[in-house]
Amino acid sequence: MTATTSGLTAVRAGLLDYQAAWDEQRRLHESVVAGERGDTVLLLEHPSVYTAGKRTEPWDRPMDGTPVVDVDRGGKITWHGPGQLVGYPILRLPDPVDVVAYVRRTEQLLIDVCAEFGLAAGRVEGRSGVWVPEDDRGPARKVAAIGIRVARGVTLHGFSINCDCDLTYFDRIVPCGIRDAGVTSLTAELGRPVSVADVLPVVERRLPTLLG
């Protein structure tokens, strides 16, 4: 299913294997670079998989033999899987390209989505992604992750937001290389089930934030 708002086409790709999604990203990237299609965002879930960005250290990886896919985005290691909504925006950035500004817009999109469900989340200086601040339940914890790459002025990879995923998958790794903070989900924070199906239309509606 596809929907277009503000010149952005959102594609609901369902449950898609990580390698298949990566192949589709590259195909879309070539089309957007060539001017054959407009800005497109893939929205999907993955079967359970760990992916390691370029800054991943050996000790960040799982010690139990779990397979890890090495990818060409920034950042370190993270988990993707059922109950987590993943977005891959393939967008042409304005010239001159400002990657930091794009990351901030991506964070704002996710902060706004959390707020719509009643969760106050925000930024932590020096760390990408979207965080629930430290409180009586524990230290700051990440509810949404961001890892991007820009090639020929067009973005690849993107963001993930934890809806009702199994958070124990993050226990096997040092998520995003951060040892002194936790990982959480909308369901865990709000104390009620919040599914990918619930979050998908809210993310879709707010995608124009990515364009600035």
Disulfide bonds with the S-S distance in Angstrom:
none
